[in-house]
Amino acid sequence: MPRSTSLRAIVGRFRGGGLAAESAWSLAYELTSMVGTLLAFTLLGRSLGVAGYGGYASLYAIIGPMVTLAASGVTLSLLQHVVRDGEPLDETARSCLSLAMVLGVVLTAVGAGLAFWVVDTLDAVAIMSILLIEFVTSPLVNVAASTVQAGTSFAGAARIRILLVAGRIVMLVVLFTTGSLTVASLGISQLVWSAILTAWALRAVGRRYGFPFRPGPVRARHFKSNVLYSTAISADAFGNDGDKVVLAANRYVIDTGLYAAAYRIIMLGLVPIGSLVNVSHKRFLEHEEGRRGEHLGLAVRYSAIGGAYGIAFAVAVFFAAPLFPIVVGADFEGSVTMVRWLAPIVFLRAIGIFSLNGLMGLGRVTLRTVLITANAAFGLVLYVVLIPTYGWEGALIGTLVTETLQVVMTWTALVVVQRRADRAMDDQDATHADAVPEPLPQPSD
């Protein structure tokens, strides 16, 4: 095919398939989330100080590993069963809504018990309001958004999610400018907003697709998928936040605040990667029978883009790190060295996330979960061993080791599984060819 014709085909597919709009909305959502994270980090850091921010970070370190049970796991299950497995949208959405509600209530109770034990700088109102936001109302909004994503496209889902984040930003800024920003006031105001949005989103999405969007019977297959996805994501989240939990449990109050601030800055660097993941997620689920090397090829292409960005980000952070205390306050001067050492995480995540999605596309969700969970358990051992002696340096070492190990394990697994799938297709083709009878000889004239 001529080069110009190929280019026109690519551009036409990009426009016709709605990828431009989806990419734009995905980037808009990620940027809105980044603004919200940056503002929360900056304004709460200035209002609470290092010790106060350490308590806030400790609460979210507890929330992180568990929130996927009520949020990410449920939405990924919804997408898999509708997009890949072709199940009815209404039945699946209502089942997943019930799952999110039940799990949210249970996790709020469990999270409260852990928070009252570990976090001693926040009061009960602050703790409970934040837990209800993260475990109940926000996951229900995301179920509504994921229903739109499964039924139509990511663009519609992104609009709902942007509304959630934008409202939270407004509450944060108003409280800060009026001098009344505390964790408790922030939690109460954002809880009210997310509850209102939940009621609206469920009603609007249900009317759009013609079914009453209320809790329905929980299907065993949806629960199983949720457990697999949630276990993997929760283990990964604990690997991400376990270092901060162990720091807090060992009463490294100042180090916890500084390290959490540095980690939050690095997480902002993952915004473009998150946009790429959002747009490509449905593509990995759309398995094309008979296509060899499909998911490995997808993972390689997306990882090449993400890896190049990760290297550029690490270089930029090395030179820009001294500017961070100017933004968040002189009390966070100690975060500069931490930020520089944590910068490689973006590169490792950027090349590691698509190997995981490749395994998902090949239907190996259980293997994906086992690898992530084993790596997170190893990371926890490193944190428990290293942090009591070395403080934040021990947390850093444990984090970089586990991030690197996960990349190696998941890419190795993806290559092996893809090759096995390709060999299975070759064997099937050979068997089919042997089963086709040769044509009978034609009589000669």
C-alpha positions as CSV (number, residue, x, y, z in Angstrom):
1,M,0.0,0.0,0.0
2,P,1.4,3.5,-0.9
3,R,2.5,5.6,2.1
4,S,0.0,8.3,1.5
5,T,-2.9,5.8,1.2
6,S,-1.8,4.2,4.5
7,L,-1.6,7.5,6.2
8,R,-5.1,8.5,5.0
9,A,-6.4,5.1,6.3
10,I,-4.9,5.6,9.7
11,V,-6.3,9.2,10.0
12,G,-9.7,8.0,8.7
13,R,-9.9,5.2,11.3
14,F,-8.8,7.6,14.0
15,R,-11.6,10.0,13.1
16,G,-14.3,7.5,12.2
17,G,-13.7,5.4,15.3
18,G,-14.1,8.3,17.6
19,L,-10.6,7.9,18.9
20,A,-9.9,11.6,18.7
21,A,-12.9,12.5,20.8
22,E,-12.2,9.7,23.3
23,S,-8.5,10.8,23.6
24,A,-9.5,14.4,24.2
25,W,-12.1,13.5,26.9
26,S,-9.6,11.1,28.5
27,L,-7.0,13.7,28.6
28,A,-9.5,16.2,30.0
29,Y,-10.4,13.8,32.7
30,E,-6.8,13.1,33.6
31,L,-5.9,16.8,33.6
32,T,-8.9,17.6,35.8
33,S,-7.8,14.8,38.2
34,M,-4.3,16.2,38.2
35,V,-5.5,19.7,39.0
36,G,-7.6,18.3,41.9
37,T,-4.7,16.3,43.2
38,L,-2.2,19.2,42.9
39,L,-4.6,21.6,44.6
40,A,-5.4,19.2,47.4
41,F,-1.7,18.6,47.9
42,T,-0.9,22.3,47.8
43,L,-3.8,23.7,49.8
44,L,-4.0,21.0,52.4
45,G,-0.2,21.1,52.8
46,R,-0.3,24.8,53.5
47,S,-3.4,24.5,55.8
48,L,-2.4,21.4,57.8
49,G,1.4,21.5,57.8
50,V,3.7,18.5,57.5
51,A,2.4,16.7,60.6
52,G,-1.3,17.3,59.7
53,Y,-0.7,16.3,56.1
54,G,1.0,13.1,57.3
55,G,-2.3,12.1,59.0
56,Y,-4.3,12.8,55.9
57,A,-1.8,10.8,53.8
58,S,-2.0,8.0,56.3
59,L,-5.8,7.8,56.0
60,Y,-5.5,7.5,52.2
61,A,-2.8,4.9,52.6
62,I,-5.4,2.8,54.4
63,I,-8.1,3.6,51.8
64,G,-5.9,2.9,48.8
65,P,-5.6,-0.9,49.0
66,M,-9.3,-1.4,49.8
67,V,-11.1,1.1,47.6
68,T,-10.6,-1.1,44.5
69,L,-13.0,-3.6,46.0
70,A,-15.9,-1.2,45.7
71,A,-14.6,0.9,42.8
72,S,-12.1,-0.4,40.2
73,G,-12.8,-4.1,40.5
74,V,-16.6,-3.6,40.0
75,T,-16.2,-1.3,37.0
76,L,-13.6,-3.5,35.4
77,S,-15.9,-6.5,35.9
78,L,-18.8,-4.6,34.3
79,L,-16.6,-3.7,31.2
80,Q,-15.4,-7.3,30.8
81,H,-18.8,-8.9,31.0
82,V,-20.4,-6.4,28.6
83,V,-17.7,-5.7,26.1
84,R,-15.7,-9.0,26.0
85,D,-18.4,-11.5,27.0
86,G,-21.4,-9.8,25.4
87,E,-23.8,-9.9,28.4
88,P,-26.8,-7.6,28.7
89,L,-25.9,-4.1,29.8
90,D,-28.9,-3.6,32.2
91,E,-28.5,-6.9,34.1
92,T,-24.7,-6.5,34.4
93,A,-24.9,-2.8,35.5
94,R,-27.5,-3.5,38.2
95,S,-25.6,-6.5,39.5
96,C,-22.4,-4.4,39.7
97,L,-24.3,-1.6,41.4
98,S,-25.4,-4.0,44.2
99,L,-21.9,-5.2,44.5
100,A,-20.5,-1.7,44.9
101,M,-23.1,-0.7,47.5
102,V,-22.6,-3.8,49.7
103,L,-18.8,-3.7,49.5
104,G,-18.8,0.0,50.2
105,V,-20.7,-0.3,53.5
106,V,-18.4,-3.2,54.6
107,L,-15.2,-1.4,53.6
108,T,-16.3,1.7,55.4
109,A,-16.6,-0.2,58.7
110,V,-13.3,-2.0,58.2
111,G,-11.5,1.2,57.1
112,A,-12.9,3.0,60.2
113,G,-11.5,0.4,62.5
114,L,-8.0,0.6,60.9
115,A,-8.0,4.4,60.8
116,F,-9.0,4.9,64.4
117,W,-6.1,2.6,65.3
118,V,-3.4,4.0,63.0
119,V,-4.3,7.7,62.5
120,D,-4.3,9.7,65.7
121,T,-4.3,13.2,64.1
122,L,-7.8,13.2,62.6
123,D,-11.1,13.2,64.4
124,A,-14.0,10.8,63.8
125,V,-16.0,13.2,61.5
126,A,-13.0,13.7,59.2
127,I,-12.3,9.9,59.0
128,M,-15.9,8.8,58.4
129,S,-16.7,11.5,55.8
130,I,-13.6,10.7,53.7
131,L,-14.3,6.9,54.0
132,L,-17.9,7.3,52.8
133,I,-16.8,9.4,49.9
134,E,-14.1,6.9,48.8
135,F,-15.9,3.7,49.6
136,V,-19.6,4.5,48.8
137,T,-20.5,7.6,46.8
138,S,-17.6,7.9,44.4
139,P,-17.7,4.1,43.5
140,L,-21.4,4.4,42.7
141,V,-20.7,7.4,40.4
142,N,-18.1,5.3,38.7
143,V,-20.5,2.4,38.2
144,A,-22.8,4.8,36.3
145,A,-19.9,6.1,34.3
146,S,-18.6,2.7,33.4
147,T,-22.1,1.7,32.2
148,V,-21.9,4.5,29.7
149,Q,-18.4,3.4,28.7
150,A,-19.5,-0.2,28.1
151,G,-22.7,0.9,26.4
152,T,-21.4,3.7,24.2
153,S,-17.9,5.1,24.6
154,F,-15.3,6.4,27.1
155,A,-16.2,10.0,26.2
156,G,-19.6,9.9,28.0
157,A,-18.1,8.2,31.0
158,A,-15.4,10.8,31.2
159,R,-17.9,13.6,31.4
160,I,-19.6,12.1,34.5
161,R,-16.2,11.5,36.1
162,I,-15.1,15.1,35.4
163,L,-18.2,16.4,37.1
164,L,-17.3,14.4,40.2
165,V,-13.7,15.7,40.3
166,A,-14.7,19.3,39.4
167,G,-17.2,19.5,42.2
168,R,-14.6,18.3,44.7
169,I,-12.2,20.9,43.4
170,V,-14.8,23.7,43.9
171,M,-15.4,22.6,47.5
172,L,-11.6,22.5,48.2
173,V,-11.0,26.0,46.8
174,V,-13.9,27.6,48.5
175,L,-12.9,26.2,51.9
176,F,-9.3,27.3,51.5
177,T,-10.2,30.9,50.3
178,T,-12.6,31.3,53.3
179,G,-10.0,30.1,55.8
180,S,-12.1,27.0,56.9
181,L,-10.2,24.2,55.2
182,T,-9.7,21.2,57.5
183,V,-10.0,17.5,56.6
184,A,-13.4,17.4,58.4
185,S,-14.8,20.3,56.5
186,L,-13.5,19.1,53.2
187,G,-14.9,15.6,53.8
188,I,-18.4,16.8,54.7
189,S,-18.7,19.2,51.8
190,Q,-17.4,16.7,49.2
191,L,-19.6,13.9,50.6
192,V,-22.7,16.0,50.1
193,W,-21.6,16.8,46.5
194,S,-20.8,13.2,45.6
195,A,-24.1,12.0,47.1
196,I,-26.1,14.4,44.9
197,L,-24.1,13.5,41.8
198,T,-24.7,9.8,42.5
199,A,-28.5,10.2,42.6
200,W,-28.4,12.2,39.3
201,A,-26.0,10.0,37.5
202,L,-27.9,6.8,38.2
203,R,-31.2,8.3,37.1
204,A,-29.7,9.9,33.9
205,V,-27.8,6.8,32.8
206,G,-30.8,4.5,33.5
207,R,-33.1,6.7,31.4
208,R,-30.4,6.8,28.6
209,Y,-30.3,3.1,28.2
210,G,-34.0,2.4,29.1
211,F,-33.8,0.5,32.4
212,P,-34.3,1.5,36.1
213,F,-30.8,1.9,37.4
214,R,-31.3,0.4,40.9
215,P,-29.7,-2.5,42.7
216,G,-30.4,-5.9,41.1
217,P,-29.5,-9.5,41.8
218,V,-25.8,-10.1,42.2
219,R,-24.6,-12.7,39.6
220,A,-21.9,-15.1,40.8
221,R,-19.8,-14.6,37.7
222,H,-19.7,-10.8,38.3
223,F,-18.7,-11.4,41.9
224,K,-15.9,-13.7,40.8
225,S,-14.6,-11.2,38.3
226,N,-14.8,-8.5,40.8
227,V,-12.7,-10.6,43.3
228,L,-10.0,-11.3,40.7
229,Y,-9.7,-7.7,39.6
230,S,-10.0,-6.2,43.0
231,T,-7.5,-8.6,44.5
232,A,-5.0,-7.6,41.9
233,I,-5.6,-3.8,42.1
234,S,-5.8,-3.9,45.9
235,A,-2.5,-5.7,46.1
236,D,-1.0,-3.2,43.7
237,A,-2.4,-0.3,45.7
238,F,-1.1,-1.8,48.9
239,G,2.3,-2.1,47.2
240,N,2.0,1.6,46.3
241,D,0.8,2.8,49.7
242,G,2.2,0.1,52.0
243,D,5.4,2.0,52.5
244,K,3.5,5.0,53.8
245,V,1.4,2.8,56.1
246,V,4.5,1.2,57.6
247,L,6.1,4.6,57.9
248,A,3.1,5.9,59.8
249,A,2.8,2.7,62.0
250,N,6.5,3.2,63.0
251,R,5.6,6.8,64.0
252,Y,7.8,8.5,61.3
253,V,5.3,11.4,61.3
254,I,7.5,13.9,59.5
255,D,9.0,11.4,57.1
256,T,5.5,10.2,56.3
257,G,4.3,13.7,55.4
258,L,7.4,14.5,53.3
259,Y,7.5,11.1,51.6
260,A,3.8,11.2,50.8
261,A,4.1,14.6,49.3
262,A,7.0,13.5,47.1
263,Y,5.1,10.4,46.1
264,R,2.0,12.5,45.2
265,I,4.1,14.7,42.9
266,I,5.5,11.7,41.1
267,M,1.9,10.3,40.7
268,L,1.0,13.5,38.9
269,G,3.5,12.4,36.2
270,L,1.3,9.4,35.5
271,V,-1.5,11.6,34.2
272,P,-0.7,11.2,30.5
273,I,-0.1,7.5,31.0
274,G,-3.5,7.2,32.6
275,S,-5.1,8.9,29.6
276,L,-3.4,6.3,27.3
277,V,-4.6,3.5,29.5
278,N,-8.2,4.7,29.5
279,V,-8.4,5.0,25.7
280,S,-6.7,1.6,25.1
281,H,-8.5,-0.4,27.8
282,K,-11.5,-1.3,25.6
283,R,-9.2,-2.2,22.7
284,F,-7.5,-4.9,24.9
285,L,-10.9,-6.4,25.7
286,E,-11.9,-6.6,22.1
287,H,-10.2,-9.9,21.4
288,E,-9.9,-10.8,17.7
289,E,-10.0,-14.6,17.2
290,G,-7.3,-16.0,15.0
291,R,-5.0,-12.9,15.2
292,R,-1.5,-14.0,16.3
293,G,0.6,-11.8,18.6
294,E,-2.4,-9.4,19.0
295,H,-2.1,-8.5,22.7
296,L,1.7,-8.7,22.9
297,G,1.9,-6.3,19.9
298,L,-0.6,-3.9,21.5
299,A,1.4,-3.9,24.8
300,V,4.7,-3.3,23.0
301,R,3.3,-0.4,21.0
302,Y,1.7,1.4,23.9
303,S,4.7,0.7,26.2
304,A,7.1,2.2,23.7
305,I,5.1,5.5,23.9
306,G,4.8,5.3,27.7
307,G,8.5,4.4,28.2
308,A,9.7,7.3,26.2
309,Y,7.5,9.7,28.2
310,G,8.7,8.1,31.5
311,I,12.4,8.8,30.6
312,A,11.6,12.4,29.7
313,F,9.7,12.9,32.9
314,A,12.5,11.6,35.1
315,V,15.0,13.9,33.5
316,A,12.6,16.9,33.9
317,V,11.9,16.0,37.6
318,F,15.7,15.9,38.4
319,F,16.1,19.5,37.3
320,A,12.7,20.8,38.5
321,A,12.7,19.2,42.0
322,P,14.1,22.3,43.8
323,L,11.0,24.3,42.7
324,F,8.5,22.1,44.6
325,P,9.0,23.7,48.0
326,I,8.2,27.0,46.4
327,V,4.8,25.6,45.4
328,V,3.8,23.8,48.6
329,G,5.8,25.6,51.2
330,A,9.3,25.7,52.8
331,D,8.3,23.0,55.3
332,F,8.5,20.5,52.4
333,E,12.2,21.2,51.5
334,G,13.0,17.6,52.6
335,S,10.9,16.2,49.7
336,V,13.3,17.4,47.0
337,T,15.7,14.5,47.4
338,M,12.8,12.0,47.7
339,V,11.2,13.3,44.5
340,R,14.4,12.7,42.5
341,W,14.8,9.2,43.7
342,L,11.1,8.3,43.2
343,A,11.0,9.6,39.6
344,P,11.9,6.3,37.9
345,I,8.5,4.9,39.1
346,V,6.8,6.7,36.2
347,F,9.0,4.9,33.6
348,L,8.4,1.5,35.3
349,R,4.7,2.0,35.6
350,A,4.5,3.2,32.0
351,I,6.1,0.0,30.6
352,G,4.4,-2.3,33.1
353,I,0.7,-1.4,32.9
354,F,0.3,-2.6,29.3
355,S,1.8,-6.0,29.9
356,L,-0.9,-6.4,32.6
357,N,-3.6,-5.3,30.1
358,G,-2.2,-7.7,27.6
359,L,-2.7,-10.6,30.0
360,M,-6.2,-9.4,30.6
361,G,-6.9,-9.3,26.9
362,L,-5.7,-12.9,26.6
363,G,-8.2,-13.9,29.3
364,R,-5.5,-14.6,31.9
365,V,-7.0,-12.5,34.7
366,T,-6.2,-15.1,37.4
367,L,-2.5,-15.2,36.4
368,R,-2.4,-11.4,36.3
369,T,-3.8,-11.3,39.9
370,V,-1.4,-13.9,41.2
371,L,1.6,-12.0,39.8
372,I,0.5,-8.7,41.3
373,T,-0.4,-10.2,44.6
374,A,2.9,-12.1,45.0
375,N,4.9,-9.0,44.2
376,A,2.9,-6.8,46.6
377,A,3.4,-9.4,49.4
378,F,7.2,-9.4,48.7
379,G,7.1,-5.6,48.8
380,L,5.3,-5.6,52.2
381,V,8.1,-7.9,53.6
382,L,10.7,-5.4,52.3
383,Y,8.9,-2.5,54.0
384,V,8.5,-4.2,57.3
385,V,12.2,-5.2,57.3
386,L,13.7,-2.0,55.9
387,I,11.6,0.9,57.2
388,P,12.1,0.5,61.0
389,T,15.8,0.9,60.5
390,Y,16.2,3.1,57.4
391,G,13.0,5.2,57.5
392,W,12.1,6.7,54.1
393,E,15.2,5.3,52.5
394,G,13.9,1.8,53.3
395,A,10.6,2.7,51.8
396,L,12.3,4.0,48.6
397,I,14.4,0.8,48.2
398,G,11.4,-1.4,48.7
399,T,9.3,0.6,46.2
400,L,11.9,0.6,43.4
401,V,12.7,-3.1,43.8
402,T,9.0,-4.2,43.7
403,E,8.2,-1.9,40.7
404,T,11.1,-3.4,38.8
405,L,10.2,-6.9,39.7
406,Q,6.6,-6.5,38.6
407,V,7.7,-5.3,35.2
408,V,10.0,-8.3,34.7
409,M,7.4,-10.8,35.9
410,T,4.5,-9.5,33.9
411,W,6.3,-9.0,30.6
412,T,7.8,-12.5,30.9
413,A,4.3,-13.9,31.6
414,L,2.8,-12.0,28.6
415,V,5.4,-13.3,26.2
416,V,5.0,-16.9,27.3
417,V,1.1,-16.8,27.3
418,Q,1.0,-15.1,23.9
419,R,3.3,-17.7,22.4
420,R,1.2,-20.5,23.8
421,A,-1.9,-18.9,22.4
422,D,-0.3,-18.5,19.0
423,R,0.9,-22.2,19.0
424,A,-2.6,-23.3,19.9
425,M,-4.0,-21.4,16.9
426,D,-1.3,-23.0,14.7
427,D,-2.3,-26.5,15.9
428,Q,-5.9,-25.7,15.4
429,D,-5.3,-24.6,11.8
430,A,-3.2,-27.7,11.1
431,T,-5.9,-30.0,12.5
432,H,-8.5,-28.2,10.4
433,A,-6.3,-28.5,7.3
434,D,-5.8,-32.3,7.9
435,A,-9.6,-32.8,8.3
436,V,-10.4,-31.2,4.9
437,P,-10.7,-34.1,2.3
438,E,-8.7,-33.8,-0.8
439,P,-10.8,-33.1,-3.9
440,L,-11.7,-36.1,-6.0
441,P,-9.8,-36.5,-9.3
442,Q,-11.7,-35.3,-12.3
443,P,-12.3,-37.7,-15.2
444,S,-10.2,-36.9,-18.2
445,D,-11.8,-36.2,-21.5
